[in-house]
Amino acid sequence: MPSPRKPLTETDYRNLAEFRFLLRQFLAFSENAARAAGLSPQQHQSLLAIRGLGGRLTVGELATRLAIKPNSAVGLADRLVEAGLVLRQNSNSDRRRVELTLTPAASRKLADLSQSHRAELRRLAPLLAPLLKNW
């Protein structure tokens, strides 16, 4: 049985607004950092998804991770391959399955971007922590 909904207080609204603001700050930082590195934000997110999930991802899995339609993920994968950032390889376990892997150039670019993102998260963490502890 679901618990009764507790009314939100002015502090709850203020904290939620601040949380949303800090999230948007991080997203804006991330988008600008990706562009400065010569990537679109979606390309950066794709590289991070591939690397963050073990270095191999199918196009369908990429679609799920980026919350995009499968046909959009196919086009994105095509552009990543064309840009020399991703390779398509047959799976070792199932030859019918095609997986995306990062090129060495993409791995270097992602490592640099991830360092700057970690620094930004470290800056934001003390601001986010108190907002999250009471939810």
N, C-alpha and C positions, 0 to 999 in steps of 0.2 A: 504494500500500500504506500503510495507516495506521501512524503511528508508535506505538511501545509507550507505554503510559500510565505516566507518571512518578508515583510515590507522592507523596501530599500530606504535607507536613511540619506540625508544630505551628504554625509561622509561617503557612503557607498557610491553615490553618483559622482562625487568629486574624484574618488579613487578610480572609478571606471573611466572617467574622462581623462585623467592623468595617464592611466595605463594605455589607453588608446592613443594618446598623444605620443608617448614614448615609443610605442610600437611603430607608429608612423614615422617618427624620427629615424628609427633603425632602418625601416624600409627605404626611406629617402636616401639615407647614407649608403645602403647597399646598392640601390639603383645607380647612384652617381659613381660609386666605386667601380661597378661593373662597366659602365660606359667609359670611364677613364682608362680602364684596362683593355678597351677595344671590344667589349662584349655587350650584348643586350642583356638586360636583367634576366630574361627568360633563358638565354644561353648560359649565364652564370648559374642560375638555379638548376639547369639541366646537368651541368658539370658537377655541381655539388651533390645532386641526387645520385648520379652514377658513382662518384667516389665514396659518398657516405653510405651507400648500400652495398659495399663490397667490391666496387670497381667494375661490375658487369650488370647491365640492366636491359631488359627488352623494351621495345618501343611502347608496348602496352603498359608496362610498369612505369615508364617515364610519364605516360599520359596520366596515370593515377597519381603519381607524386606531384605533378604540376597542376593537377585538377583541370586538365584540358581534354578535349575530345581526341580519340585515337587518330583520326585523320590529321588533326593539327600536330600531333606528336610525330607522325610520319614526316610531315613537311619540316618540322623543327629538326628531326634527326638528319634529314637530307641536307639541311643548311649547315648543321654541325660537321657533317662529313665533308661537305664542300669547303668549309673553312679550315679543314685540317685539324679539327679539335677532337673528333671522335672517329673511331673505326667500327665498322660492322663486322662481327665475327660469328661463326657458327658456334653454338654451345658445345662444350666438351661432353655433356651428358645427353643431349638430344640434338642431333644434327639438323632437325627441322626448325629448331629455335635459333633465332638470330639475336645476338646481344650487342649492346653498345659498350665500348670501352674507350677510355681517354687516351689520347696521344701524349707523348712526353711533353710537347709544347703546352697542351691543355693542362696537364698536371702541374707544370711550373706556374702557369698563370693562376690556376686555382689556389695553389699554395700561397702565392703572394696575396691574393684577395682574401683568403681565409685568415691570414695573419692580421690584416687590417680589420676584418670583421670581429675577430676575437678581441682586439683592443677596444673596439666600439662597444661590444657587449660588456666588457669589463667596466667601461665608463658608465653604462646604463644600469648594470646589475644593482648597485646600491640604491638607485632610484626605484627600480622595479620591485625589489624584495619586500619592502614594507607594504606595497600595494597588494601583493599576492598573499601575504600571510593570513589575512582575515577572510579570504574567500573560501 
